[in-house]
Amino acid sequence: MKLTRTEAREKIMIILYQIDFYMKNNISYDLEDVFKENLEIDNKFVRDIVNGVLEKIDNIDKIISKYLENWDLDRLGKTDKAILRLSTYEMLYYDTPKVVVINEAIELAKKYSDDKIVKLINAVLDKVRDNEVIDE
């Protein structure tokens, strides 16, 4: 069964959540095992986004932090961070239309976060869309 992009983004969020948990608790992990645990069928989009986020996580976190008004990245829940990270990466390094990325992020946040966080994620991603350009 092939994943839709919406389903793939949910898998990416779960994988990034899991990796964040491992990293914060100094638990060693094998990325390949994490993919196998979460994907019934291998998916290039999921791998591309997860690998991209992990490769550029410091830059992504810096960009997100720039637009978190009166918040700190560490204060956000792991789910919220995962949504922001995958969406920021996809907007800056992937060819998905930015409006689609933001809409998908908001739908994930509605499912996994409270209303206050949904608004925060929307505001941060709007600012990333309007102000960030990656020259690579």
N, CA, C and O of each residue as an XYZ file, in Angstrom:
544
protein
N       0.834     -1.189      0.000
C       0.000      0.000      0.000
C       0.878      1.252      0.000
O       1.704      1.447      0.892
N       0.689      2.070     -0.989
C       1.480      3.285     -1.121
C       0.916      4.381     -0.204
O      -0.299      4.528     -0.065
N       1.819      5.141      0.411
C       1.411      6.244      1.279
C       1.073      7.482      0.458
O       1.751      7.791     -0.522
N       0.022      8.186      0.864
C      -0.219      9.508      0.289
C       0.811     10.449      0.914
O       1.441     10.100      1.912
N       0.983     11.622      0.343
C       1.918     12.593      0.941
C       1.479     12.973      2.360
O       2.315     13.162      3.244
N       0.166     13.083      2.569
C      -0.350     13.415      3.903
C       0.035     12.325      4.902
O       0.505     12.620      6.000
N      -0.165     11.071      4.516
C       0.215      9.951      5.395
C       1.727      9.909      5.597
O       2.203      9.613      6.693
N       2.476     10.203      4.543
C       3.941     10.210      4.638
C       4.410     11.278      5.635
O       5.321     11.034      6.425
N       3.789     12.453      5.595
C       4.180     13.521      6.528
C       3.914     13.119      7.977
O       4.681     13.462      8.877
N       2.828     12.393      8.188
C       2.545     11.912      9.546
C       3.620     10.919      9.985
O       4.066     10.952     11.132
N       4.032     10.046      9.086
C       5.120      9.100      9.393
C       6.421      9.857      9.690
O       7.147      9.514     10.623
N       6.707     10.886      8.890
C       7.914     11.690      9.104
C       7.863     12.326     10.487
O       8.855     12.309     11.216
N       6.717     12.886     10.849
C       6.569     13.511     12.161
C       6.854     12.494     13.272
O       7.562     12.798     14.232
N       6.304     11.303     13.134
C       6.498     10.260     14.142
C       7.968      9.863     14.220
O       8.506      9.710     15.316
N       8.617      9.695     13.083
C      10.039      9.326     13.065
C      10.886     10.431     13.689
O      11.770     10.146     14.498
N      10.630     11.689     13.325
C      11.402     12.795     13.900
C      11.152     12.915     15.406
O      12.073     13.224     16.162
N       9.936     12.679     15.836
C       9.602     12.660     17.269
C      10.449     11.598     17.970
O      11.073     11.862     18.998
N      10.457     10.408     17.404
C      11.187      9.286     17.993
C      12.691      9.589     18.073
O      13.319      9.330     19.100
N      13.255     10.123     17.019
C      14.678     10.443     16.998
C      15.000     11.538     18.008
O      16.021     11.464     18.692
N      14.140     12.559     18.111
C      14.329     13.618     19.098
C      14.341     13.026     20.504
O      15.168     13.405     21.334
N      13.430     12.101     20.769
C      13.386     11.433     22.069
C      14.696     10.691     22.333
O      15.269     10.809     23.416
N      15.164      9.938     21.359
C      16.422      9.202     21.515
C      17.595     10.154     21.780
O      18.413      9.918     22.670
N      17.659     11.224     20.997
C      18.782     12.161     21.127
C      18.770     12.858     22.490
O      19.814     12.976     23.131
N      17.597     13.322     22.939
C      17.501     14.036     24.215
C      17.833     13.134     25.398
O      18.295     13.614     26.433
N      17.602     11.827     25.251
C      17.843     10.868     26.331
C      19.115     10.047     26.130
O      19.338      9.046     26.811
N      19.946     10.489     25.178
C      21.213      9.810     24.891
C      21.044      8.308     24.666
O      21.829      7.496     25.157
N      20.013      7.964     23.920
C      19.763      6.564     23.576
C      20.278      6.350     22.159
O      19.899      7.065     21.232
N      21.136      5.371     22.008
C      21.657      5.115     20.669
C      20.552      4.459     19.824
O      19.709      3.723     20.336
N      20.585      4.744     18.540
C      19.575      4.202     17.630
C      20.197      4.027     16.266
O      21.201      4.654     15.927
N      19.575      3.157     15.493
C      19.969      2.944     14.108
C      18.842      3.516     13.257
O      17.702      3.060     13.346
N      19.153      4.506     12.438
C      18.139      5.168     11.627
C      17.385      4.166     10.749
O      16.174      4.283     10.560
N      18.097      3.204     10.229
C      17.462      2.189      9.379
C      16.401      1.422     10.165
O      15.328      1.130      9.636
N      16.694      1.094     11.424
C      15.718      0.404     12.270
C      14.492      1.285     12.527
O      13.362      0.797     12.542
N      14.723      2.577     12.726
C      13.605      3.501     12.955
C      12.703      3.548     11.712
O      11.477      3.533     11.826
N      13.317      3.605     10.538
C      12.517      3.567      9.297
C      11.701      2.276      9.229
O      10.504      2.310      8.944
N      12.347      1.141      9.490
C      11.664     -0.159      9.389
C      10.528     -0.276     10.398
O       9.494     -0.870     10.095
N      10.708      0.285     11.596
C       9.659      0.239     12.624
C       8.416      1.029     12.204
O       7.298      0.683     12.585
N       8.614      2.072     11.431
C       7.530      2.998     11.123
C       6.970      2.897      9.715
O       5.909      3.454      9.433
N       7.657      2.206      8.837
C       7.204      2.107      7.442
C       6.978      0.658      7.057
O       7.893     -0.163      7.120
N       5.747      0.349      6.658
C       5.469     -1.003      6.170
C       6.146     -1.214      4.825
O       6.665     -2.293      4.538
N       6.134     -0.169      4.004
C       6.776     -0.192      2.696
C       7.725      1.001      2.633
O       7.362      2.108      3.029
N       8.932      0.775      2.139
C       9.905      1.853      2.046
C       9.339      3.018      1.235
O       8.597      2.806      0.276
N       9.685      4.236      1.617
C       9.127      5.411      0.958
C      10.224      6.455      0.776
O      10.793      6.941      1.754
N      10.520      6.797     -0.475
C      11.595      7.750     -0.788
C      11.333      9.123     -0.190
O      12.248      9.734      0.361
N      10.112      9.619     -0.285
C       9.774     10.939      0.259
C      10.053     10.986      1.764
O      10.660     11.940      2.251
N       9.619      9.975      2.492
C       9.860      9.922      3.943
C      11.357      9.922      4.216
O      11.835     10.687      5.054
N      12.090      9.084      3.527
C      13.548      9.027      3.731
C      14.215     10.358      3.391
O      15.068     10.836      4.139
N      13.828     10.953      2.263
C      14.430     12.225      1.841
C      14.219     13.317      2.891
O      15.160     14.023      3.256
N      12.985     13.452      3.373
C      12.687     14.513      4.336
C      13.380     14.238      5.668
O      14.008     15.138      6.227
N      13.281     13.023      6.185
C      13.921     12.705      7.477
C      15.424     12.915      7.381
O      16.012     13.574      8.238
N      16.051     12.366      6.354
C      17.501     12.530      6.200
C      17.876     14.002      6.039
O      18.873     14.458      6.598
N      17.079     14.737      5.278
C      17.338     16.163      5.083
C      17.227     16.949      6.369
O      18.077     17.787      6.670
N      16.166     16.678      7.137
C      15.997     17.376      8.424
C      17.180     17.075      9.333
O      17.734     17.987      9.946
N      17.572     15.809      9.427
C      18.681     15.440     10.325
C      19.996     16.066      9.867
O      20.818     16.470     10.690
N      20.188     16.144      8.561
C      21.411     16.739      8.021
C      21.475     18.242      8.294
O      22.557     18.783      8.523
N      20.336     18.914      8.272
C      20.306     20.375      8.384
C      19.602     20.853      9.656
O      19.127     21.987      9.718
N      19.536     19.986     10.668
C      18.727     20.289     11.851
C      19.163     21.564     12.574
O      18.315     22.308     13.067
N      20.461     21.826     12.646
C      20.916     23.038     13.347
C      20.417     24.295     12.638
O      19.943     25.228     13.287
N      20.522     24.324     11.319
C      20.052     25.465     10.544
C      18.531     25.596     10.621
O      18.007     26.701     10.765
N      17.835     24.490     10.528
C      16.369     24.495     10.612
C      15.926     25.021     11.975
O      15.031     25.862     12.057
N      16.548     24.527     13.038
C      16.190     24.983     14.386
C      16.476     26.469     14.571
O      15.724     27.171     15.247
N      17.553     26.940     13.974
C      17.892     28.360     14.058
C      16.812     29.209     13.370
O      16.393     30.242     13.893
N      16.377     28.762     12.208
C      15.326     29.478     11.471
C      14.022     29.477     12.271
O      13.390     30.521     12.431
N      13.625     28.321     12.768
C      12.386     28.227     13.560
C      12.475     29.137     14.778
O      11.543     29.888     15.065
N      13.584     29.072     15.488
C      13.763     29.869     16.718
C      13.643     31.361     16.446
O      13.140     32.114     17.280
N      14.108     31.784     15.272
C      14.049     33.199     14.896
C      12.608     33.717     14.898
O      12.369     34.891     15.180
N      11.655     32.846     14.586
C      10.261     33.264     14.446
C       9.354     32.829     15.605
O       8.144     33.055     15.564
N       9.924     32.219     16.614
C       9.151     31.855     17.799
C       9.133     33.056     18.738
O      10.096     33.297     19.466
N       8.045     33.801     18.719
C       7.950     34.988     19.560
C       7.530     34.580     20.965
O       6.501     33.930     21.154
N       8.341     34.970     21.955
C       8.083     34.655     23.359
C       8.023     33.152     23.633
O       7.388     32.709     24.590
N       8.683     32.389     22.790
C       8.769     30.945     22.973
C      10.207     30.517     22.756
O      11.014     31.252     22.187
N      10.502     29.341     23.209
C      11.809     28.738     23.022
C      11.565     27.365     22.407
O      10.610     26.680     22.773
N      12.405     26.969     21.497
C      12.230     25.684     20.820
C      12.144     24.534     21.828
O      11.362     23.602     21.644
N      12.948     24.601     22.890
C      12.938     23.525     23.891
C      11.636     23.481     24.686
O      11.327     22.468     25.314
N      10.887     24.553     24.663
C       9.622     24.614     25.381
C       8.504     23.916     24.596
O       7.490     23.520     25.172
N       8.689     23.772     23.311
C       7.692     23.091     22.475
C       7.731     21.591     22.721
O       8.770     21.030     23.067
N       6.585     20.956     22.537
C       6.536     19.506     22.622
C       7.273     18.871     21.452
O       7.479     19.505     20.417
N       7.662     17.636     21.621
C       8.407     16.937     20.566
C       7.587     16.827     19.272
O       8.140     16.908     18.174
N       6.285     16.644     19.407
C       5.427     16.570     18.226
C       5.438     17.899     17.475
O       5.557     17.934     16.251
N       5.310     18.995     18.232
C       5.275     20.329     17.621
C       6.605     20.640     16.931
O       6.629     21.192     15.831
N       7.698     20.283     17.584
C       9.023     20.483     16.964
C       9.143     19.673     15.683
O       9.652     20.162     14.675
N       8.674     18.441     15.727
C       8.764     17.577     14.544
C       7.966     18.169     13.384
O       8.425     18.151     12.242
N       6.769     18.695     13.674
C       5.944     19.310     12.624
C       6.660     20.531     12.045
O       6.722     20.697     10.826
N       7.194     21.376     12.909
C       7.897     22.578     12.439
C       9.145     22.220     11.648
O       9.426     22.836     10.620
N       9.894     21.233     12.117
C      11.125     20.844     11.428
C      10.830     20.277     10.046
O      11.452     20.679      9.062
N       9.889     19.353      9.968
C       9.619     18.746      8.659
C       9.053     19.780      7.700
O       9.379     19.764      6.513
N       8.210     20.679      8.195
C       7.594     21.687      7.323
C       8.596     22.734      6.870
O       8.598     23.137      5.707
N       9.440     23.172      7.781
C      10.466     24.152      7.418
C      11.407     23.552      6.379
O      11.730     24.195      5.380
N      11.843     22.319      6.618
C      12.725     21.666      5.652
C      12.034     21.536      4.292
O      12.618     21.854      3.256
N      10.792     21.067      4.307
C      10.091     20.842      3.030
C       9.893     22.155      2.269
O      10.004     22.184      1.043
N       9.601     23.235      2.988
C       9.425     24.537      2.318
C      10.725     25.038      1.706
O      10.726     25.590      0.606
N      11.833     24.846      2.419
C      13.100     25.430      1.981
C      13.894     24.548      1.025
O      14.634     25.064      0.187
N      13.756     23.244      1.131
C      14.621     22.346      0.371
C      13.889     21.391     -0.563
O      14.525     20.568     -1.221
N      12.574     21.484     -0.632
C      11.802     20.575     -1.468
C      10.934     21.407     -2.397
O      10.743     22.599     -2.156
N      10.417     20.814     -3.430
C       9.665     21.589     -4.419
C       8.159     21.626     -4.161
O       7.397     22.055     -5.028
N       7.730     21.190     -3.001
C       6.297     21.248     -2.668
C       5.866     22.703     -2.543
O       6.581     23.503     -1.939
N       4.710     23.065     -3.102
C       4.229     24.446     -2.920
C       4.104     24.779     -1.428
O       3.591     23.987     -0.638
N       4.583     25.959     -1.072
C       4.627     26.340      0.337
C       3.255     26.356      0.991
O       3.128     26.004      2.164
N       2.237     26.754      0.262
C       0.880     26.777      0.813
C       0.421     25.356      1.178
O      -0.290     25.169      2.165
N       0.822     24.378      0.396
C       0.487     22.983      0.684
C       1.198     22.532      1.956
O       0.595     21.890      2.816
N       2.475     22.868      2.071
C       3.254     22.491      3.258
C       2.612     23.069      4.517
O       2.441     22.365      5.512
N       2.262     24.340      4.470
C       1.660     24.989      5.639
C       0.317     24.346      5.978
O       0.035     24.073      7.145
N      -0.500     24.107      4.975
C      -1.797     23.479      5.212
C      -1.637     22.095      5.841
O      -2.346     21.756      6.789
N      -0.720     21.310      5.321
C      -0.478     19.970      5.866
C       0.026     20.049      7.316
O      -0.373     19.243      8.157
N       0.891     21.006      7.600
C       1.404     21.182      8.961
C       0.274     21.542      9.918
O       0.210     21.028     11.035
N      -0.603     22.413      9.483
C      -1.735     22.825     10.319
C      -2.651     21.632     10.589
O      -3.136     21.463     11.708
N      -2.885     20.815      9.577
C      -3.738     19.629      9.775
C      -3.095     18.645     10.753
O      -3.788     18.067     11.590
N      -1.786     18.450     10.658
C      -1.085     17.597     11.627
C      -1.184     18.187     13.032
O      -1.437     17.467     13.998
N      -0.986     19.488     13.139
C      -1.044     20.152     14.443
C      -2.448     20.057     15.036
O      -2.598     19.864     16.243
N      -3.469     20.189     14.205
C      -4.846     20.058     14.704
C      -5.085     18.664     15.279
O      -5.825     18.498     16.249
N      -4.457     17.684     14.677
C      -4.637     16.295     15.113
C      -3.832     15.981     16.379
O      -4.279     15.203     17.222
N      -2.636     16.592     16.511
C      -1.716     16.202     17.582
C      -1.425     17.281     18.624
O      -0.784     16.988     19.634
N      -1.869     18.499     18.415
C      -1.537     19.603     19.321
C      -2.804     20.353     19.709
O      -3.888     20.074     19.197
N      -2.650     21.309     20.621
C      -3.814     22.113     20.991
C      -3.911     23.360     20.100
O      -3.001     23.657     19.325
N      -5.045     24.089     20.229
C      -5.319     25.234     19.350
C      -4.238     26.313     19.417
O      -3.897     26.916     18.399
N      -3.705     26.554     20.601
C      -2.669     27.581     20.766
C      -1.431     27.225     19.929
O      -0.835     28.091     19.289
N      -1.061     25.959     19.944
C       0.110     25.505     19.180
C      -0.180     25.514     17.682
O       0.712     25.809     16.887
N      -1.396     25.200     17.290
C      -1.770     25.256     15.869
C      -1.522     26.670     15.344
O      -0.939     26.849     14.275
N      -1.967     27.661     16.098
C      -1.778     29.067     15.703
C      -0.300     29.431     15.665
O       0.147     30.135     14.759
N       0.457     28.956     16.645
C       1.896     29.242     16.687
C       2.596     28.632     15.474
O       3.403     29.297     14.823
N       2.292     27.384     15.171
C       2.902     26.711     14.016
C       2.550     27.455     12.731
O       3.411     27.661     11.875
N       1.294     27.855     12.594
C       0.866     28.608     11.419
C       1.651     29.917     11.308
O       2.138     30.256     10.230
N       1.776     30.645     12.405
C       2.487     31.932     12.401
C       3.965     31.753     12.042
O       4.505     32.508     11.233
N       4.612     30.762     12.642
C       6.040     30.521     12.366
C       6.238     30.154     10.897
O       7.130     30.689     10.239
N       5.418     29.252     10.385
C       5.584     28.816      8.997
C       5.255     29.921      8.005
O       5.875     30.000      6.944
N       4.286     30.781      8.333
C       4.020     31.946      7.481
C       5.260     32.832      7.383
O       5.591     33.330      6.308
N       5.938     33.023      8.503
C       7.145     33.869      8.514
C       8.297     33.203      7.769
O       9.055     33.869      7.064
N       8.425     31.895      7.928
C       9.459     31.161      7.178
C       9.178     31.314      5.681
O      10.086     31.601      4.902
N       7.924     31.123      5.287
C       7.533     31.256      3.870
C       7.866     32.634      3.327
O       8.387     32.763      2.219
N       7.566     33.661      4.106
C       7.719     35.043      3.625
C       9.140     35.576      3.695
O       9.479     36.518      2.979
N       9.987     34.986      4.553
C      11.288     35.603      4.821
C      12.516     34.756      4.523
O      13.624     35.289      4.463
N      12.351     33.465      4.336
C      13.530     32.611      4.202
C      13.699     32.119      2.766
O      12.746     31.679      2.123
N      14.918     32.207      2.292
C      15.285     31.672      0.987
C      16.614     30.946      1.165
O      17.537     31.467      1.791
N      16.702     29.767      0.623
C      17.944     28.997      0.718
C      18.633     29.045     -0.643
O      18.050     28.698     -1.670
N      19.862     29.476     -0.621
C      20.665     29.540     -1.865
C      21.634     28.382     -1.874
O      22.753     28.491     -1.372
N      21.207     27.278     -2.443
C      22.110     26.106     -2.512
C      22.098     25.518     -3.888
O      22.790     24.532     -4.144
